[in-house]
Amino acid sequence: MAVRSGVTEAPSYESHRSKVTAYTFGAMAYLGDIVGLTDWDVAIDWEDTPIADILRWRRFGWAAWHGRETCPHCHSQLKALRYDLGWWVYPLRGEDGEFGVGVPCQRCDPWTPDKVYTLQGDVAENALRRLLAYQNIGGASERRIVDAAQAIEHAGSAGAFTEHVTGNRQSL
């Protein structure tokens, strides 16, 4: 919540205009489902956070990355990095030190860190930025913000924190 001149404002995604827009898009998606014109890429959780889900879909679409990446083990192809897989993605460093993003192969064992599609360089950075923006559209609690700041402080700097996360292959 933002505070200006003693007045507390709701986050932009909870504003009246955002709610009306979200429910309008949601109603259209629901009616489309009823008449058989469903877009299967729209993932709306009607029970938990429908406004944030609808606004995420409207703002970001359904995928953080589109292209072709081959799994080094089963040779399946990743053609898009869907946002719902974002929680399992992890930053990593290549042997040459280049920044990358590991996406677990769902055809192989998705829990084995070596069986991943790997996005590298600018493509990886862009995909990671989009994933983080998508996940954080609803904001965070004060406790979560404090925990994140302490984790960065404990590492010594944002760069050191990034190195720690990429070295340990921690998912988002």
JOZIUR-V476634 format. One record per residue. OMEGA is omega as a letter, one per 20 degrees, with the letter a starting at -180 (999 if undefined). Layout:
omega: <OMEGA | OMEGA>
This chain:
omega: <r | r | r | r | r | a | r | r | r | r | a | a | r | r | a | a | r | r | r | r | a | a | r | r | r | r | r | r | a | r | r | r | a | a | r | r | a | r | a | a | r | a | a | r | a | a | a | a | a | a | r | a | a | r | r | a | a | a | a | a | a | a | r | a | r | r | r | r | a | r | a | a | a | r | r | a | r | a | r | r | a | a | a | r | a | a | a | r | r | r | r | r | r | r | r | r | a | r | r | r | r | r | a | r | a | r | r | r | a | a | r | a | a | a | a | r | a | r | a | r | a | r | r | r | r | r | a | r | r | r | a | r | r | a | a | a | a | a | a | r | r | a | a | r | r | r | r | r | r | r | r | r | r | r | r | r | r | r | r | r | r | r | r | a | a | r | a | a | r | r | a | 999>
